[in-house]
Amino acid sequence: MEQTHRGTPVSDPKPVRVIAQDGHLVDTVIFSVHEPLAVVVIAPATGVRKEVYFSFASYLQASSVAVLIFDYVGVGLTATAANQTRTVSQWIKLDLNAVLDFALNRYAEHRVMLLGHSLGGQFIGVLPNAHRLSKIVMVAVGIGYWKLMGFPQKYWYRFATHLLLPVLASMGGSFPPRWSGWKGEQLPRPAALEWSRWCRSPAYAFRYLSAEDLNATARLTVPTLALLFSDDAIGTSSAASRLLGYYEQLPVEKRVICAKTGNNNRIGHTGFFSRKSKALWPELLGWILSH
């Protein structure tokens, strides 16, 4: 649907070629807008494919916001044998960083924002170009330490991170296995093991970050909105507060949305991006477009 009017969609989502610093192709699509009012890069949660965000991205596109969405290498269409050595750290420092750099270069004259869902919003401070963002949106974020999660998920995460994943590390097959209760996409084995190690620590991944990365996180000053949900047992308010404590200078507005606001539908950890929660989208759009 080619159009040329300012602020209108240019095309249906199309793939764009984004190459990480180590040469891996990052599977990325763009929801283009001619002369967009803003540009949003959506960074996915662990084990969540980019297609989950398409309805929300289409809504933003129809509202004159261009959107880029990607899959971490080793997830989705890139879940090939050659890509099964990826770690979570590489997802952030290589994959997310590459997509963000692509957006900042392609839309150098526009306001570029990062919307990070769960994992995608945890480590924005370590990205070299994070200071060039005009705004940040953190959705369902929090420290991944299992004790800060709600019931009953915390006990599944304790079992998975302390026993299941370490024991299965030397076994073949998909990872984590479907019978374990994991509902996301299968992960590269190194990513699953690194993530499980983080979840066992009260400081989560921040225990393992370099002093340089911790300092960069503490110094980030980009205006930020943190969206949390009352029925999210993973991104709880206490987990989010622990995470935001590492962003010492971040000007952040924290909003907790009651699940009943979403037309009595459960929101949970991922439901905000479902069309069932579209009644909640205009409020976020207003914040994105505000100056």
URJO-V594905 format. One line per field, one symbol per residue. ss: DSSP state (~ for helix, > for strand, _ for the rest). phi: phi as a letter, one per 30 degrees, with the letter a starting at -180 (. if undefined). A space follows every 50 residues. Layout:
ss: ???
phi: ???
This chain:
ss: ________>____>>>>>>_____>>>>>>>_>____>>>>>>______~ ~~~~~~~~~~~~__>>>>>>_____~~~__~~~____~~~~~~~~~~~~~ ~~~~~~_____>>>>>>~~~~__~~~___~~~__>>>>>______~~~__ __~~~~~~~~~~~~~~~~_________~~~________~~~~~~~~~~~_ ___~~~~___~~~~~~~~~____>>>>>>_______~~~~~~~~______ _>>>>>>_~~~_________~~~_~~~~~~~~~~~~~~~__
phi: .dbbdeicecadebdbdbcdecjddcdbbbcdbdhddabbcccdddicdd ddcdddddddddcicdbcbbcddjbidcdcedcdcdcdededdcdddddd deddddcdcbdcbcccchedcdbedddeceddddabccchcldddddddd dceedddddddcbeddddeccdjdbdddddjdcdddceeddddddddddd cechdddcddedddddddcdbdebcccbbdcddcddddddddddddcdcd dcccbccdedddhicdcidbdeddddcddddeddedddddc
